[in-house]
């Protein structure tokens, strides 16, 4: 499904947003995602992302003050586990349109929802507390989340660029330690960019970047993998063993 979003809010068919969106760096490869084969050999993910993992080794841990600036309280728990979902190239694919917006400023984007994205959100909301966490600007993210979950029945929280930790290498990291009232052992993150969970690789579930293909089935396989994790007493341990992302 293609939808247009822009930063001009006067038309009922447009949604207010900022002009920038999340930019992925270094992970745009055509390769199978770890979630597609839940029983994949543990070493394969580390081999697949060897270049990124080598760079992650050089990332400097954020200070306590940096984490405190981004501190988030999710409030009363809705489910046993929290699932953090990336937006661009994970749930949607968006491209800027050539023409100027009707209000004469900003950029208009065409947004394509990834196959099974809305089904994933609806189904997993009964098993996970859902958080959408994007490195894009606030207005853009909220506009696109509005396409995925118009009535906000399924997504409990939306986080954006201001909640990310910037490292000197230029990457934006979504450090899960900002969730002050959740244990890391209860959080999983789905993102096509492994830099996003650089400081908690064991919590990460990498997916193939989405570029608008109609026959993409990645999220269908992901739902099966998440269903399996929900049945585990220690889902984080199982995910770490199956995905096998680690630095050297």
HELIX and SHEET records of a PDB file:
HELIX    1   1 UNK A   34  UNK A   36  5                                   3    
HELIX    2   2 UNK A   42  UNK A   48  1                                   7    
HELIX    3   3 UNK A   50  UNK A   56  1                                   7    
HELIX    4   4 UNK A   64  UNK A   69  1                                   6    
HELIX    5   5 UNK A  117  UNK A  124  1                                   8    
HELIX    6   6 UNK A  138  UNK A  148  1                                  11    
HELIX    7   7 UNK A  161  UNK A  163  5                                   3    
HELIX    8   8 UNK A  176  UNK A  178  5                                   3    
HELIX    9   9 UNK A  184  UNK A  186  5                                   3    
HELIX   10  10 UNK A  194  UNK A  197  5                                   4    
HELIX   11  11 UNK A  201  UNK A  203  5                                   3    
HELIX   12  12 UNK A  218  UNK A  230  1                                  13    
HELIX   13  13 UNK A  235  UNK A  243  1                                   9    
SHEET    1   A 3 UNK A   2  UNK A   5  0                                        
SHEET    2   A 3 UNK A 109  UNK A 113 -1                                        
SHEET    3   A 3 UNK A  92  UNK A  96 -1                                        
SHEET    1   B 5 UNK A 155  UNK A 159  0                                        
SHEET    2   B 5 UNK A 128  UNK A 133  1                                        
SHEET    3   B 5 UNK A  81  UNK A  85  1                                        
SHEET    4   B 5 UNK A 187  UNK A 191  1                                        
SHEET    5   B 5 UNK A 204  UNK A 206  1                                        
SHEET    1   C 2 UNK A 165  UNK A 166  0                                        
SHEET    2   C 2 UNK A 172  UNK A 173 -1                                        
END                                                                             
